[in-house]
């Protein structure tokens, strides 16, 4: 019997600073209903799906940003989503800003199974951007100011008939992210991203180049670890001149894009992901036990042998 998971990538249009959690959850619920009507087993939502991407704001007092964080999950605003999912036997992954009871701040993604049980949590490890206000920027990217690096590693979970993993946004650019999950046998990596279309410092990036880098990273991660990758954007203008790229997509273990969003709005794309399609590459080209030579990899945790800068 093939292990097919019908996955819905629920790309989200912009969340405005003035949008309430309830208004946003209503959109998420509508997309879950669309996914249900298409027979989806699993809905993947994006990074910070419940709020605008607030790290573009600077606050001297970091506590001013706590209003964007969730203190518990599910909570009153999100319970309708959990209830509908459990009633309709749909699993989902949801990204949000997490404030723990002991006061820690994380950029978090959870995995909820078809019975509505939270079976997995991931906290974003690779936080891009900066800590202090950088006035020269057209917009700030203060994830390092408002979030702590994730402290859960890159776990995988056996659910939905396969081995599932999660990461968040900038994580997708780092090969280590996929490989750590790949070494655990991951078959489907779910990730959300909120990626500004322009570099805040006016760097050479163009929207086209940003799209290329995003796709390249996810396609490589999929192929080199023989896994499905589902990348889900929050897209569009969350504020005047602050545009997030779209490009949500579903990528097969050969690194091929098999479904992609056409808009920069709320958009559900669906694909039947056959988890058994991972097996061929996992047992041949990327048979890690047969081909990897870890004894030659040296201290990969340090920049060993880095060439010193010119005098
Ligand atoms: N956003 C961006 C991302 O990694 C970024 C930040 C964009 C870093 C482009 C480097 C280049 O997609 C988040 N939220 O991580």
Boltz pocket constraint, residues with backbone or C-beta under 6 A from the ligand:
constraints:
  - pocket:
      binder: B
      contacts: [[A, 126], [A, 128], [A, 168], [A, 169], [A, 170], [A, 171], [A, 173], [A, 193], [A, 194], [A, 195], [A, 196], [A, 210]]
      max_distance: 6.0
